[in-house]
């Protein structure tokens, strides 16, 4: 026994292991008896082989009588530790043929097992119980389900497997800390919540599960905050002048809490809620609700027929043996279905528009090269996307350098047209991101994302040219996207995919793989073919590489650009609202739509008003060389109605002249005054067709300048 003075009792070493360490997770609680001038670790006391708990819990130390502890210390002093070779080894292996003795810390160091149940048996490193090693189905590391750090899925002393969930793996230290904190009433499998089977196995493998309540249940006033309700407006832009904490019941400044989590709130006016009874969900809950719907992963059986065409394989069925995240049909159906979370796209974009300040930024755009001018202006350090945009067109070929004001919506419409046909995207109608080294070098993918975000928030037209694959990558993540053959714009790669998919037997399949060995090796898709059905996995790998993995860097840059003004966040929160404007062109206009769109001002001539309505109907019936979209473009600079509408609203007035005149800055169309309808239609057709013809000639002249950046990607065949 140590002869330390009582005043130094906290520094006394354990009478069994001779260590001063106070580490409850490893050695248990360190108990000091000042009256008897000694300290002992709880686990050292429990695991000692020659002592039993003969007293009541309050007697001695945890029910171990002082005289028994003295006898055990005396017995252990005659035993030498197999590990450190020092006396005091009070713990012995329970296997009868084994003569090993050791201190508790030495046993832990040598990875012995101490069972804190029944007779508190101890097993040395040679005879310790082990978990059965099943066939390893996991090629890669798996996360510890407690700390989430990756572990090798092989049962060892430090890595344990759950007996009830075969894909649940743990660090021993993580389990021990969890057991001490949770106690016997709350310690369970982290995946399936099983208690009996899980605790029995963990006790067998040496995890101490104390018979106590969970630590979080013992804290004083631990759940006091649950009695408090959330009374604060958390929307990005609070309109209440009294502040976010202001709450006035039965008014538009009453705070409504999220119906899902209750931990976020909004003033009724700040979220355009008409009454308190109307449901409201915060942004986080909306995002969780949608992603949980779209990330379910049903399994798909193998096709019954071996005669599968490339279209059937790539557009309908997933690869054999590999479940996919969600089918195209399921996602389309979810997009079509109504939902309590559904919101109108115009409302979303108008809310984003609240960020735009009155301070204006003038963009000087050279009409001879709208794309390059826009890139230079947006890349300027002085450009702020939250400022209002004013457009001035300049002509660098004019000797006097003439300038004239332009329409913001016309500029954004031109910008979207140039962006759609730029080298940043590839594909015919539905486009994906391309891989262009020069565009990466000039950071054009980021600028493209920023342009799209700015156009949507500032009142530009719907892009409408995204492929479904690109949209799903943005809204749900690349891991949930399923590229199809239609996404492959490279004809050589498409030909490879078709040849692999149509291979009739294994020999033909191997021949095709040998033919394109260089490409498959370069793309990382090369794999051993053992059965004909392996071709489906190979096709899936090629599609994923060509459409998604190959353009990872451009995609991340494009996403960063789309974060401008919070657009990407809204796309991910409301994917069904953005799907139509990003992936589909607007529906064709009708004569009634166009007539209702324009407000008539200063048009006392009833005859001209009648001519206007007749002209719209004639255009819709195909009796004119122009289209309704041409008329709208002539008047406003946009061929379709932007998602947020026109600002200002389009209007019509009367012009005492022979031909119509459009003021695109004000969205005003001045109609000619004629004596007959035939003359009215002829003059309207001529002016609109001539204007469209000039713009098309200008675009065809500028298009090569927009596309002059060539891809330097090397393709190996």
C-alpha positions as CSV (number, residue, x, y, z in Angstrom):
1,X,0.0,0.0,0.0
2,X,1.2,3.5,-0.8
3,X,1.9,5.7,2.1
4,X,0.8,9.0,0.6
5,X,-0.7,11.5,3.0
6,X,-4.4,12.1,2.8
7,X,-3.9,15.6,1.5
8,X,-2.4,14.1,-1.6
9,X,-5.2,11.5,-2.1
10,X,-6.1,12.8,-5.5
11,X,-2.6,11.9,-6.8
12,X,-2.6,8.4,-5.3
13,X,-1.9,5.6,-7.8
14,X,-4.3,2.7,-8.2
15,X,-3.3,0.0,-5.8
16,X,-3.8,-2.6,-8.5
17,X,-2.3,-1.1,-11.7
18,X,0.0,1.4,-10.0
19,X,-1.2,4.2,-12.5
20,X,-2.3,7.7,-11.6
21,X,-4.4,8.0,-14.8
22,X,-8.0,9.1,-14.2
23,X,-9.6,8.0,-17.5
24,X,-13.2,6.7,-16.9
25,X,-13.6,5.4,-20.5
26,X,-10.5,3.1,-20.2
27,X,-10.2,2.2,-16.5
28,X,-13.5,3.2,-15.0
29,X,-14.1,5.8,-12.3
30,X,-11.1,6.3,-10.0
31,X,-12.2,6.0,-6.3
32,X,-10.1,7.4,-3.5
33,X,-10.5,6.4,0.1
34,X,-8.8,9.0,2.2
35,X,-9.6,7.1,5.4
36,X,-7.6,4.2,4.2
37,X,-5.2,6.2,2.1
38,X,-5.5,4.4,-1.2
39,X,-7.1,4.8,-4.7
40,X,-8.5,2.2,-7.0
41,X,-9.8,2.1,-10.6
42,X,-13.3,0.7,-10.8
43,X,-12.5,-1.7,-13.7
44,X,-9.3,-2.9,-12.0
45,X,-11.4,-3.8,-9.0
46,X,-14.1,-5.5,-11.0
47,X,-11.7,-7.6,-13.2
48,X,-9.4,-8.7,-10.4
49,X,-9.6,-12.5,-10.3
50,X,-9.4,-13.2,-6.6
51,X,-12.0,-10.8,-5.1
52,X,-15.8,-10.9,-4.9
53,X,-18.4,-8.3,-3.9
54,X,-19.4,-9.5,-0.5
55,X,-20.8,-6.3,0.9
56,X,-23.7,-4.0,0.1
57,X,-23.3,-1.3,-2.5
58,X,-22.6,1.4,0.1
59,X,-20.1,-0.7,2.0
60,X,-16.4,-0.4,1.3
61,X,-15.7,0.5,-2.3
62,X,-18.7,-0.3,-4.6
63,X,-19.6,-3.2,-2.2
64,X,-16.0,-4.6,-2.1
65,X,-14.9,-4.8,1.5
66,X,-11.7,-3.0,2.5
67,X,-10.2,-6.2,4.0
68,X,-10.9,-8.1,0.7
69,X,-9.2,-5.4,-1.3
70,X,-6.1,-5.6,1.0
71,X,-6.1,-9.4,0.6
72,X,-6.3,-9.1,-3.2
73,X,-3.5,-6.6,-3.4
74,X,-1.4,-8.9,-1.3
75,X,-2.2,-11.8,-3.6
76,X,-1.4,-9.8,-6.7
77,X,1.9,-8.6,-5.3
78,X,3.2,-12.1,-5.7
79,X,2.2,-12.4,-9.4
80,X,4.3,-11.0,-12.2
81,X,2.7,-9.3,-15.2
82,X,3.2,-11.1,-18.5
83,X,3.4,-7.8,-20.3
84,X,5.4,-5.4,-18.2
85,X,7.2,-8.0,-16.1
86,X,6.3,-6.1,-12.8
87,X,4.5,-7.5,-9.8
88,X,0.9,-6.7,-9.0
89,X,-0.8,-8.6,-11.9
90,X,-4.3,-9.1,-10.4
91,X,-6.1,-10.2,-13.5
92,X,-5.7,-13.7,-15.1
93,X,-7.0,-15.3,-18.2
94,X,-10.0,-17.6,-17.5
95,X,-8.9,-20.3,-19.8
96,X,-7.8,-23.1,-17.5
97,X,-4.6,-24.0,-19.5
98,X,-3.5,-20.4,-19.7
99,X,-1.2,-19.0,-16.9
100,X,-1.0,-15.4,-18.2
101,X,-1.6,-12.6,-15.6
102,X,-1.5,-8.9,-16.3
103,X,-2.5,-5.4,-15.1
104,X,-5.7,-3.9,-16.6
105,X,-3.7,-1.2,-18.6
106,X,-1.3,-3.9,-19.8
107,X,-4.2,-6.1,-20.9
108,X,-5.7,-3.3,-22.8
109,X,-2.4,-2.6,-24.4
110,X,-2.2,-6.2,-25.6
111,X,-5.8,-6.2,-26.7
112,X,-7.2,-8.5,-24.1
113,X,-11.0,-8.8,-23.7
114,X,-12.7,-8.0,-20.4
115,X,-16.3,-9.0,-20.1
116,X,-18.3,-6.8,-17.7
117,X,-21.1,-9.4,-17.1
118,X,-21.7,-12.6,-15.3
119,X,-18.4,-13.6,-13.6
120,X,-16.4,-10.7,-15.1
121,X,-14.2,-13.0,-17.1
122,X,-10.9,-11.9,-18.7
123,X,-9.4,-13.3,-21.8
124,X,-5.7,-12.9,-22.9
125,X,-4.7,-11.9,-26.4
126,X,-4.4,-15.6,-27.4
127,X,-7.8,-16.8,-26.1
128,X,-10.0,-13.7,-26.5
129,X,-13.4,-14.2,-28.3
130,X,-13.6,-12.9,-31.9
131,X,-16.3,-12.1,-34.3
132,X,-16.8,-14.5,-37.2
133,X,-15.3,-13.2,-40.5
134,X,-17.9,-13.6,-43.2
135,X,-17.2,-13.2,-46.9
136,X,-16.2,-9.7,-47.5
137,X,-18.8,-8.1,-49.7
138,X,-17.4,-4.6,-49.3
139,X,-14.5,-3.8,-51.5
140,X,-14.2,-0.2,-50.2
141,X,-14.0,1.2,-46.7
142,X,-17.3,1.8,-44.8
143,X,-18.0,4.6,-42.2
144,X,-18.1,3.9,-38.5
145,X,-21.8,4.6,-37.9
146,X,-20.9,6.7,-34.8
147,X,-18.0,8.9,-35.8
148,X,-18.4,8.5,-39.6
149,X,-14.7,8.0,-40.1
150,X,-14.0,5.2,-42.6
151,X,-12.9,1.8,-41.4
152,X,-11.9,-1.4,-43.2
153,X,-15.0,-3.8,-42.9
154,X,-13.1,-6.7,-41.3
155,X,-13.8,-7.6,-37.6
156,X,-10.7,-7.0,-35.5
157,X,-10.1,-6.0,-31.8
158,X,-10.5,-2.3,-32.6
159,X,-13.2,-2.7,-35.3
160,X,-16.5,-4.4,-34.4
161,X,-19.5,-5.4,-36.5
162,X,-23.1,-5.1,-35.4
163,X,-24.7,-8.6,-34.9
164,X,-28.1,-7.3,-36.2
165,X,-27.0,-5.1,-39.1
166,X,-24.3,-6.6,-41.2
167,X,-23.4,-3.2,-42.8
168,X,-22.9,-1.4,-39.4
169,X,-19.3,-1.1,-38.3
170,X,-17.8,0.6,-35.3
171,X,-14.6,1.6,-33.7
172,X,-14.3,-0.1,-30.3
173,X,-13.5,3.3,-28.6
174,X,-16.6,4.9,-30.2
175,X,-18.8,2.1,-28.9
176,X,-17.3,2.3,-25.4
177,X,-17.9,6.1,-25.2
178,X,-21.4,5.6,-26.6
179,X,-22.2,2.9,-24.0
180,X,-21.0,5.0,-21.1
181,X,-23.1,8.0,-22.2
182,X,-26.2,6.0,-23.1
183,X,-26.3,3.5,-20.3
184,X,-28.1,0.2,-20.4
185,X,-31.4,1.7,-21.2
186,X,-30.4,3.6,-24.3
187,X,-27.4,1.7,-25.7
188,X,-28.6,0.1,-28.9
189,X,-27.7,-0.5,-32.6
190,X,-27.4,2.8,-34.3
191,X,-29.1,1.6,-37.4
192,X,-32.0,-0.7,-36.4
193,X,-32.3,0.2,-32.7
194,X,-32.0,-3.4,-31.6
195,X,-31.2,-3.7,-27.9
196,X,-31.0,-7.3,-26.7
197,X,-28.9,-9.0,-29.5
198,X,-26.7,-5.9,-29.8
199,X,-26.0,-5.5,-26.1
200,X,-25.3,-9.3,-25.7
201,X,-22.7,-9.2,-28.4
202,X,-21.1,-6.0,-27.2
203,X,-20.7,-7.4,-23.7
204,X,-19.2,-10.6,-25.1
205,X,-16.6,-8.4,-27.0
206,X,-15.7,-6.5,-23.9
207,X,-17.8,-3.3,-24.0
208,X,-18.8,-2.1,-20.6
209,X,-22.5,-1.0,-20.4
210,X,-23.1,0.7,-17.1
211,X,-26.5,0.2,-15.4
212,X,-27.4,3.8,-15.3
213,X,-29.6,6.3,-17.0
214,X,-28.3,8.1,-20.1
215,X,-26.0,11.1,-19.4
216,X,-28.3,13.5,-21.2
217,X,-31.2,12.4,-19.0
218,X,-29.3,13.4,-15.9
219,X,-28.6,17.0,-16.8
220,X,-30.6,19.5,-14.9
221,X,-33.1,21.4,-17.1
222,X,-31.7,19.5,-20.1
223,X,-34.9,20.0,-22.1
224,X,-35.9,23.4,-20.8
225,X,-35.6,24.9,-24.3
226,X,-38.3,22.6,-25.6
227,X,-40.8,24.6,-23.5
228,X,-39.9,27.8,-25.4
229,X,-41.6,28.6,-28.8
230,X,-39.7,30.2,-31.7
231,X,-40.7,33.8,-32.1
232,X,-38.5,35.3,-34.8
233,X,-38.7,36.0,-38.5
234,X,-35.9,34.0,-40.2
235,X,-36.6,34.7,-43.9
236,X,-33.7,36.2,-45.8
237,X,-35.4,39.6,-46.3
238,X,-37.6,40.7,-43.3
239,X,-39.8,43.6,-44.2
240,X,-40.9,44.5,-40.7
241,X,-39.6,47.9,-39.6
242,X,-39.8,46.9,-36.0
243,X,-37.3,44.1,-36.5
244,X,-37.3,40.3,-36.7
245,X,-38.4,39.8,-33.1
246,X,-41.5,41.9,-33.5
247,X,-44.7,39.8,-33.2
248,X,-48.2,41.4,-33.3
249,X,-51.0,38.8,-33.1
250,X,-53.9,39.0,-35.5
251,X,-52.0,41.2,-37.9
252,X,-49.7,40.8,-40.9
253,X,-46.7,41.0,-38.5
254,X,-47.8,37.9,-36.6
255,X,-45.0,35.3,-36.6
256,X,-45.9,31.9,-38.1
257,X,-43.7,28.9,-37.3
258,X,-42.7,26.2,-39.8
259,X,-45.3,23.4,-39.6
260,X,-42.6,20.8,-40.0
261,X,-39.8,21.7,-37.6
262,X,-41.2,24.6,-35.6
263,X,-37.7,26.0,-35.3
264,X,-38.0,28.7,-38.0
265,X,-40.5,31.5,-38.4
266,X,-41.7,34.2,-40.6
267,X,-44.0,37.2,-40.4
268,X,-47.1,36.6,-42.5
269,X,-46.3,39.6,-44.7
270,X,-42.7,38.5,-45.2
271,X,-43.8,35.3,-46.9
272,X,-46.9,36.7,-48.6
273,X,-49.2,34.6,-46.3
274,X,-52.8,35.8,-46.5
275,X,-53.8,34.3,-43.1
276,X,-52.4,32.5,-40.1
277,X,-54.2,29.3,-41.0
278,X,-52.2,28.9,-44.2
279,X,-49.3,26.4,-43.9
280,X,-45.7,27.5,-44.2
281,X,-42.5,25.5,-44.4
282,X,-39.0,26.8,-44.0
283,X,-36.4,26.4,-46.7
284,X,-34.6,23.5,-45.0
285,X,-37.7,21.5,-44.5
286,X,-38.8,22.0,-48.1
287,X,-35.4,20.9,-49.4
288,X,-35.5,17.7,-47.2
289,X,-39.0,16.9,-48.3
290,X,-38.1,17.1,-52.0
291,X,-34.8,15.3,-51.8
292,X,-36.3,12.5,-49.8
293,X,-38.9,12.0,-52.5
294,X,-36.4,12.0,-55.3
295,X,-33.6,9.9,-53.8
296,X,-35.5,6.6,-53.2
297,X,-33.7,3.7,-54.8
298,X,-36.0,0.9,-56.0
299,X,-34.4,-2.3,-57.3
300,X,-35.0,-3.3,-60.9
301,X,-35.1,-6.9,-62.1
302,X,-33.2,-8.1,-65.1
303,X,-35.0,-7.9,-68.4
304,X,-36.6,-11.2,-69.4
305,X,-35.7,-10.9,-73.0
306,X,-32.1,-11.0,-74.2
307,X,-33.1,-9.1,-77.3
308,X,-32.7,-5.6,-75.9
309,X,-32.2,-2.6,-78.1
310,X,-29.9,0.3,-77.2
311,X,-32.9,2.5,-76.7
312,X,-34.6,0.1,-74.3
313,X,-31.4,-0.4,-72.4
314,X,-30.3,3.2,-72.1
315,X,-33.6,5.0,-71.7
316,X,-35.7,2.5,-69.7
317,X,-33.9,-0.2,-67.8
318,X,-31.1,0.1,-65.3
319,X,-28.0,-2.2,-65.4
320,X,-28.5,-5.7,-64.0
321,X,-27.5,-6.2,-60.3
322,X,-27.1,-2.4,-59.8
323,X,-30.1,-0.6,-58.3
324,X,-30.3,3.0,-59.5
325,X,-31.4,6.0,-57.4
326,X,-34.8,6.7,-59.1
327,X,-36.2,6.2,-62.6
328,X,-36.8,8.9,-65.1
329,X,-40.5,8.0,-65.2
330,X,-40.7,8.4,-61.4
331,X,-39.1,11.8,-61.4
332,X,-41.3,13.0,-64.2
333,X,-44.4,11.8,-62.4
334,X,-43.3,13.6,-59.2
335,X,-42.8,16.8,-61.2
336,X,-46.3,16.5,-62.6
337,X,-47.9,15.8,-59.2
338,X,-49.2,18.5,-57.0
339,X,-47.7,19.1,-53.7
340,X,-48.3,21.2,-50.6
341,X,-44.8,22.5,-51.1
342,X,-45.3,23.6,-54.7
343,X,-44.7,27.2,-55.5
344,X,-45.1,29.3,-58.6
345,X,-41.9,30.1,-60.4
346,X,-42.8,33.7,-60.9
347,X,-43.3,34.2,-57.2
348,X,-40.0,32.6,-56.4
349,X,-38.1,34.8,-58.9
350,X,-39.9,37.9,-57.7
351,X,-38.9,37.1,-54.1
352,X,-35.3,36.8,-55.3
353,X,-35.7,40.1,-57.1
354,X,-36.2,41.8,-53.7
355,X,-32.4,41.7,-53.4
356,X,-32.0,44.1,-56.4
357,X,-31.2,47.6,-55.2
358,X,-32.3,50.8,-56.9
359,X,-28.7,51.8,-57.6
360,X,-28.2,51.1,-61.3
361,X,-25.2,49.6,-63.1
362,X,-24.8,50.6,-66.7
363,X,-23.6,47.8,-69.1
364,X,-22.0,49.1,-72.3
365,X,-22.7,46.3,-74.8
366,X,-21.2,46.1,-78.2
367,X,-23.9,44.7,-80.5
368,X,-21.2,43.4,-82.8
369,X,-20.3,40.9,-80.0
370,X,-22.9,40.7,-77.2
371,X,-21.3,37.6,-75.7
372,X,-17.8,38.9,-75.3
373,X,-19.1,42.3,-74.1
374,X,-21.3,40.7,-71.5
375,X,-18.4,38.5,-70.2
376,X,-16.2,41.5,-69.9
377,X,-18.8,43.5,-68.1
378,X,-19.8,40.7,-65.7
379,X,-16.1,40.0,-64.9
380,X,-15.5,43.6,-64.0
381,X,-14.7,44.1,-60.3
382,X,-17.2,47.0,-60.2
383,X,-20.1,44.8,-61.3
384,X,-22.6,43.9,-58.6
385,X,-25.4,41.5,-59.6
386,X,-27.7,43.0,-57.0
387,X,-27.7,46.4,-58.7
388,X,-30.3,47.3,-61.3
389,X,-29.2,46.9,-64.8
390,X,-29.3,49.6,-67.5
391,X,-28.1,48.7,-71.0
392,X,-26.3,51.1,-73.5
393,X,-25.4,49.8,-76.9
394,X,-22.2,51.0,-78.4
395,X,-20.9,50.7,-81.9
396,X,-17.1,50.4,-82.1
397,X,-17.2,50.7,-85.9
398,X,-18.8,54.1,-85.7
399,X,-16.2,56.9,-86.0
400,X,-18.0,59.1,-83.5
401,X,-18.6,56.1,-81.1
402,X,-22.4,56.5,-81.0
403,X,-24.3,55.2,-78.0
404,X,-28.0,54.6,-77.6
405,X,-30.0,53.1,-74.7
406,X,-31.2,49.5,-75.0
407,X,-33.8,47.3,-73.5
408,X,-32.6,45.2,-70.6
409,X,-35.0,42.3,-71.5
410,X,-33.8,42.4,-75.1
411,X,-30.2,42.3,-74.0
412,X,-30.9,39.3,-71.7
413,X,-32.8,37.6,-74.5
414,X,-29.8,38.0,-76.8
415,X,-27.5,36.9,-74.0
416,X,-29.5,33.6,-73.5
417,X,-29.4,33.0,-77.2
418,X,-25.6,33.4,-77.4
419,X,-25.2,31.3,-74.2
420,X,-27.2,28.5,-75.6
421,X,-25.1,28.3,-78.7
422,X,-21.7,28.9,-77.0
423,X,-19.0,26.4,-76.6
424,X,-19.8,26.1,-72.9
425,X,-22.7,23.7,-73.8
426,X,-22.9,20.8,-76.2
427,X,-25.9,19.0,-77.8
428,X,-28.5,19.9,-80.3
429,X,-31.7,20.8,-78.4
430,X,-31.3,19.5,-74.8
431,X,-27.8,20.6,-73.8
432,X,-25.2,19.4,-71.3
433,X,-22.0,21.1,-70.2
434,X,-19.1,20.6,-72.6
435,X,-15.4,20.1,-71.7
436,X,-13.5,23.0,-73.2
437,X,-10.0,23.8,-72.0
438,X,-10.1,27.4,-73.2
439,X,-13.5,28.0,-71.4
440,X,-12.1,26.5,-68.2
441,X,-9.0,28.7,-68.5
442,X,-11.2,31.9,-69.0
443,X,-13.6,30.8,-66.2
444,X,-16.5,30.9,-68.6
445,X,-18.4,28.1,-66.9
446,X,-18.7,30.2,-63.8
447,X,-19.7,33.2,-65.9
448,X,-22.3,31.1,-67.7
449,X,-23.9,30.1,-64.4
450,X,-23.8,33.7,-63.2
451,X,-25.4,34.9,-66.5
452,X,-28.2,32.5,-66.1
453,X,-28.8,33.5,-62.5
454,X,-28.7,37.2,-63.3
455,X,-31.0,36.8,-66.3
456,X,-33.7,34.9,-64.3
457,X,-33.7,37.3,-61.3
458,X,-33.5,40.5,-63.5
459,X,-36.5,39.5,-65.6
460,X,-34.9,37.7,-68.5
461,X,-36.5,34.9,-70.6
462,X,-36.6,31.2,-69.8
463,X,-33.4,29.4,-70.9
464,X,-35.3,26.2,-71.8
465,X,-32.3,24.4,-73.2
466,X,-31.1,22.3,-70.2
467,X,-31.1,18.5,-70.6
468,X,-32.9,16.6,-68.0
469,X,-29.6,15.1,-66.9
470,X,-28.0,18.5,-66.4
471,X,-31.1,19.6,-64.4
472,X,-31.0,16.6,-62.2
473,X,-27.3,17.1,-61.5
474,X,-28.1,20.6,-60.3
475,X,-31.2,19.8,-58.4
476,X,-30.5,16.4,-56.9
477,X,-26.8,15.9,-57.3
478,X,-24.8,14.1,-60.0
479,X,-25.1,10.8,-58.1
480,X,-28.8,10.8,-58.7
481,X,-28.7,11.5,-62.4
482,X,-29.0,8.8,-65.1
483,X,-27.5,9.8,-68.4
484,X,-29.0,8.4,-71.6
485,X,-27.7,7.9,-75.1
486,X,-29.4,11.2,-76.1
487,X,-27.0,13.0,-73.7
488,X,-23.9,11.9,-75.7
489,X,-23.1,14.5,-78.4
490,X,-19.8,12.8,-79.5
491,X,-20.8,10.5,-82.4
492,X,-17.8,8.3,-82.0
493,X,-18.6,7.6,-78.3
494,X,-22.2,7.1,-79.1
495,X,-21.1,4.5,-81.7
496,X,-19.0,2.7,-79.1
497,X,-22.0,2.5,-76.8
498,X,-24.3,1.2,-79.5
499,X,-21.8,-1.5,-80.5
500,X,-21.4,-2.6,-76.9
501,X,-25.1,-2.7,-76.3
502,X,-25.9,-4.6,-79.5
503,X,-23.2,-7.3,-79.0
504,X,-25.0,-10.6,-79.5
505,X,-22.6,-12.8,-77.6
506,X,-19.6,-12.6,-75.3
507,X,-17.0,-13.1,-78.0
508,X,-18.4,-10.1,-80.0
509,X,-18.5,-8.1,-76.8
510,X,-14.8,-8.8,-76.1
511,X,-13.9,-8.0,-79.7
512,X,-15.6,-4.5,-79.4
513,X,-13.8,-3.9,-76.1
514,X,-10.4,-4.8,-77.7
515,X,-11.2,-2.4,-80.6
516,X,-11.8,0.5,-78.3
517,X,-9.4,-0.6,-75.5
518,X,-7.5,2.8,-75.5
519,X,-10.7,4.8,-74.9
520,X,-12.1,2.5,-72.2
521,X,-8.8,2.5,-70.4
522,X,-8.5,6.3,-70.7
523,X,-12.0,6.8,-69.4
524,X,-11.5,4.3,-66.5
525,X,-14.4,2.2,-67.8
526,X,-12.4,-0.9,-68.7
527,X,-13.7,-4.0,-66.9
528,X,-13.5,-7.7,-67.2
529,X,-16.4,-9.2,-69.1
530,X,-17.5,-12.6,-67.8
531,X,-21.1,-12.7,-69.0
532,X,-23.0,-11.0,-71.7
533,X,-25.1,-9.1,-69.2
534,X,-21.9,-7.3,-68.0
535,X,-22.3,-5.1,-71.0
536,X,-25.1,-3.1,-69.3
537,X,-22.8,-2.2,-66.4
538,X,-20.1,-1.1,-69.0
539,X,-22.6,1.0,-70.9
540,X,-23.7,2.7,-67.7
541,X,-20.1,3.4,-66.7
542,X,-19.4,5.0,-70.1
543,X,-22.5,7.2,-70.0
544,X,-21.7,8.4,-66.5
545,X,-18.1,9.2,-67.5
546,X,-18.9,10.9,-70.8
547,X,-21.8,13.0,-69.5
548,X,-21.0,13.7,-65.8
549,X,-17.5,12.6,-64.6
550,X,-15.7,14.0,-67.6
551,X,-17.1,17.5,-66.9
552,X,-16.8,17.5,-63.1
553,X,-14.6,20.6,-63.0
554,X,-16.8,22.7,-65.4
555,X,-19.9,21.5,-63.5
556,X,-18.6,22.7,-60.1
557,X,-17.6,26.0,-61.6
558,X,-21.1,26.3,-63.3
559,X,-22.8,25.6,-60.0
560,X,-20.8,28.3,-58.2
561,X,-21.9,30.8,-60.8
562,X,-25.6,29.7,-60.4
563,X,-25.3,30.5,-56.7
564,X,-25.4,34.2,-57.6
565,X,-28.4,35.9,-56.0
566,X,-29.4,32.5,-54.4
567,X,-30.7,30.9,-57.6
568,X,-29.1,27.5,-57.1
569,X,-30.5,27.3,-53.6
570,X,-34.0,27.9,-54.9
571,X,-33.5,25.4,-57.7
572,X,-32.7,22.7,-55.1
573,X,-35.5,23.8,-52.9
574,X,-38.2,24.0,-55.6
575,X,-37.0,21.7,-58.5
576,X,-40.5,21.2,-59.9
577,X,-40.9,24.9,-60.3
578,X,-37.6,25.4,-62.2
579,X,-37.9,22.3,-64.3
580,X,-40.1,23.8,-67.0
581,X,-38.3,27.0,-67.5
582,X,-34.8,25.4,-67.6
583,X,-35.6,22.3,-69.6
584,X,-38.5,23.3,-71.9
585,X,-39.1,26.2,-74.3
586,X,-42.2,28.3,-73.5
587,X,-45.5,27.2,-75.1
588,X,-46.6,28.8,-78.3
589,X,-48.4,32.1,-78.0
590,X,-52.1,32.5,-79.0
591,X,-53.8,35.5,-80.4
592,X,-55.8,35.9,-77.2
593,X,-52.7,35.7,-75.1
594,X,-51.0,38.4,-77.1
595,X,-54.1,40.6,-77.2
596,X,-54.5,40.3,-73.4
597,X,-50.8,41.0,-72.9
598,X,-50.8,44.5,-74.5
599,X,-52.6,47.4,-72.8
600,X,-54.1,49.8,-75.3
601,X,-53.1,53.5,-74.8
602,X,-54.0,56.5,-76.9
603,X,-55.8,54.5,-79.5
604,X,-59.0,56.5,-80.3
605,X,-59.2,55.0,-83.8
606,X,-61.6,52.1,-83.4
607,X,-60.8,50.9,-86.8
608,X,-57.1,50.5,-86.0
609,X,-58.0,48.5,-82.9
610,X,-60.2,46.2,-85.0
611,X,-57.3,45.8,-87.5
612,X,-54.9,44.8,-84.7
613,X,-57.2,42.1,-83.4
614,X,-57.9,40.8,-86.9
615,X,-54.1,40.8,-87.6
616,X,-53.4,38.7,-84.5
617,X,-56.0,36.2,-85.5
618,X,-54.7,36.0,-89.1
619,X,-51.2,35.4,-87.8
620,X,-52.4,32.6,-85.6
621,X,-54.3,31.0,-88.5
622,X,-51.2,31.0,-90.7
623,X,-52.4,33.7,-93.1
624,X,-49.3,35.8,-92.5
625,X,-45.6,35.4,-93.1
626,X,-44.9,36.4,-89.5
627,X,-45.6,34.6,-86.2
628,X,-47.0,35.8,-82.9
629,X,-43.5,35.3,-81.4
630,X,-42.1,37.6,-84.1
631,X,-44.6,40.3,-83.1
632,X,-43.8,40.0,-79.4
633,X,-40.0,40.1,-80.2
634,X,-40.5,43.1,-82.5
635,X,-42.3,45.0,-79.7
636,X,-40.3,43.9,-76.6
637,X,-37.1,42.2,-77.7
638,X,-38.3,38.9,-76.2
639,X,-40.0,36.0,-78.2
640,X,-41.7,34.7,-75.1
641,X,-43.1,36.1,-71.9
642,X,-40.4,36.1,-69.1
643,X,-41.3,34.1,-66.0
644,X,-41.5,37.3,-64.0
645,X,-43.5,39.1,-66.8
646,X,-42.6,42.3,-68.6
647,X,-41.6,45.5,-66.8
648,X,-43.2,47.8,-67.9
649,X,-46.2,46.0,-69.2
650,X,-46.4,46.0,-73.0
651,X,-48.7,48.7,-74.4
652,X,-50.1,49.8,-77.8
653,X,-50.6,53.3,-79.1
654,X,-51.5,54.8,-82.4
655,X,-48.9,56.2,-84.9
656,X,-49.8,58.5,-87.7
657,X,-47.4,56.8,-90.1
658,X,-47.3,53.9,-92.6
659,X,-45.3,51.4,-90.6
660,X,-45.3,50.2,-87.0
661,X,-42.6,51.5,-84.6
662,X,-41.4,49.7,-81.5
663,X,-39.9,51.2,-78.3
664,X,-38.3,48.1,-76.7
665,X,-37.1,50.1,-73.7
666,X,-40.8,50.8,-72.8
667,X,-42.3,47.7,-74.4
668,X,-44.5,50.0,-76.5
669,X,-45.7,49.2,-80.0
670,X,-47.0,52.0,-82.1
671,X,-49.5,50.8,-84.8
672,X,-49.8,52.4,-88.2
673,X,-53.0,54.1,-89.2
674,X,-54.2,52.8,-92.6
675,X,-57.4,53.0,-94.6
676,X,-57.8,49.2,-95.2
677,X,-56.9,46.1,-93.3
678,X,-54.9,44.7,-96.3
679,X,-52.7,47.8,-96.1
680,X,-52.4,47.4,-92.3
681,X,-51.3,43.7,-92.6
682,X,-48.9,44.4,-95.4
683,X,-47.2,47.2,-93.5
684,X,-47.0,45.2,-90.3
685,X,-45.6,42.1,-92.1
686,X,-43.0,44.1,-93.9
687,X,-41.7,46.0,-90.9
688,X,-41.6,42.9,-88.6
689,X,-40.1,40.6,-91.3
690,X,-37.5,43.2,-92.2
691,X,-36.5,43.6,-88.5
692,X,-36.3,39.9,-87.9
693,X,-34.3,39.4,-91.1
694,X,-31.8,42.0,-90.1
695,X,-31.4,40.4,-86.6
696,X,-30.9,37.0,-88.1
697,X,-28.3,38.2,-90.5
698,X,-26.5,39.9,-87.6
699,X,-26.7,36.7,-85.6
700,X,-25.4,34.5,-88.4
701,X,-22.5,36.9,-88.8
702,X,-21.7,36.9,-85.1
703,X,-22.2,33.2,-84.4
704,X,-18.7,32.1,-85.5
705,X,-17.2,34.7,-83.2
706,X,-19.2,33.3,-80.3
707,X,-18.1,29.8,-81.1
708,X,-14.4,30.4,-81.9
709,X,-13.2,28.7,-78.8
710,X,-12.4,25.1,-79.7
711,X,-12.1,22.1,-77.4
712,X,-8.7,20.8,-76.7
713,X,-9.9,17.6,-75.2
714,X,-8.0,14.6,-76.5
715,X,-10.1,11.5,-77.5
716,X,-8.3,8.2,-77.7
717,X,-9.7,5.5,-80.0
